[in-house]
Amino acid sequence: MTAGRYRVTVTTDGESLIQGWWGSEATARRKFTSWIGEHGSRPGARVTLTDEETDTVLTEWPDTR
């Protein structure tokens, strides 16, 4: 089984806590939002949605741009 194109990663203080891959960007964006709610209160938490095909960060929380 091949991982999906869109990866959501939760890190805390730079260490990977959880990752998931989805073939649908819409599904990955829903998971991104969900994981902010589930893990956003952890110290040093960051949630990132990446397009693995283009190696582009589509969005991140908190937004540091």
C-alpha positions as CSV (number, residue, x, y, z in Angstrom):
1,M,0.0,0.0,0.0
2,T,1.3,3.4,-1.0
3,A,1.0,6.4,1.4
4,G,-1.3,9.2,0.2
5,R,-0.1,12.4,-1.4
6,Y,-1.0,14.7,1.6
7,R,0.8,14.3,4.9
8,V,-0.2,15.8,8.2
9,T,2.4,15.8,10.9
10,V,2.1,16.8,14.6
11,T,5.4,17.7,16.3
12,T,6.1,18.8,19.8
13,D,9.3,20.7,20.4
14,G,10.6,19.5,17.0
15,E,10.0,15.8,17.7
16,S,7.5,13.9,15.5
17,L,4.5,12.8,17.6
18,I,2.1,11.5,14.9
19,Q,1.9,11.5,11.1
20,G,-0.8,10.4,8.6
21,W,-1.1,10.3,4.8
22,W,-4.3,10.8,2.7
23,G,-5.0,10.7,-1.0
24,S,-7.5,13.5,-0.8
25,E,-6.4,17.1,0.1
26,A,-9.9,17.8,1.5
27,T,-9.6,14.8,3.9
28,A,-6.1,15.8,4.9
29,R,-7.3,19.4,5.7
30,R,-10.1,18.0,7.9
31,K,-7.5,15.9,9.7
32,F,-5.2,18.9,10.0
33,T,-7.9,20.9,11.7
34,S,-8.9,17.9,13.9
35,W,-5.3,17.4,15.1
36,I,-5.0,21.0,16.0
37,G,-7.9,20.5,18.3
38,E,-6.6,17.2,19.7
39,H,-2.9,18.1,20.1
40,G,-2.6,21.9,19.8
41,S,-2.5,22.4,23.6
42,R,0.7,20.3,24.0
43,P,3.8,22.4,24.8
44,G,5.7,23.3,21.6
45,A,3.0,21.8,19.3
46,R,3.1,22.3,15.5
47,V,0.8,20.8,12.9
48,T,1.8,20.8,9.3
49,L,0.1,19.8,6.1
50,T,2.5,18.9,3.2
51,D,1.9,18.0,-0.4
52,E,4.4,15.1,-0.7
53,E,4.2,15.2,-4.5
54,T,5.5,18.8,-4.7
55,D,7.2,18.8,-1.3
56,T,5.2,22.0,-0.5
57,V,3.9,23.0,2.9
58,L,0.3,23.8,2.3
59,T,-0.5,25.1,5.7
60,E,0.9,25.0,9.3
61,W,-0.3,25.8,12.7
62,P,0.6,28.0,14.4
63,D,1.1,30.1,11.3
64,T,4.7,31.5,11.5
65,R,4.7,33.1,8.0
